[in-house]
């Protein structure tokens, strides 16, 4: 596609339920990132995939969060047993090579609301 | 531990004047810096970047200045236009955080006609 696509655009879920957020990166981009933005906050790094390397999971806030990237393309971010503090906009980005000197392109985000 | 800080949550300027957005960082390993712009309900879009081997990078109305000794960078927009009204995020990467962009909290810029 022309840009990074995320689905769903909005998700309302009950506390304790699991959710899956999907990201389709730009074709040919080897690097994929997940960030989240809570209300009034900056962009918080969650996880980074680069090619076939082991992902950098250092930003995942708890073991309820996991992400995978299948076939080096589509990525799914899974949040288990959601809590109200998980409410945020979850942003996915991709870049051509990853690392320094590369521009990351963002999707429009998934707004997650846990009630 | 906020490694990238944008201490001004908001900035208001008149159309045609200069907008100056500031960003400070604490990690001396950062060596590449980027500015992103974000409109409501959209993802951030890349604006301009600068490598630590430079102290200035210019692209049209946008100029980024880097002061490594002060660990400070700024984005200048001249002349400012109402369409520039958005949230501006500063980001940094490098060293052990290679490949990971660390963002500031953002500054809301409002340009009045």
Interface residues (C-beta under 8 A of the other chain):
Chain A: X4 X31 X33 X35 X41 X42 X43 X44 X45 X48 X50 X56 X58 X59 X91 X93 X98 X99 X100 X101 X103 X104 X105 X106 X107 X108 X109
Chain B: X4 X6 X31 X32 X34 X36 X41 X42 X43 X44 X45 X46 X49 X51 X89 X91 X93 X94 X98 X99 X100 X101 X102 X103 X104 X105 X106
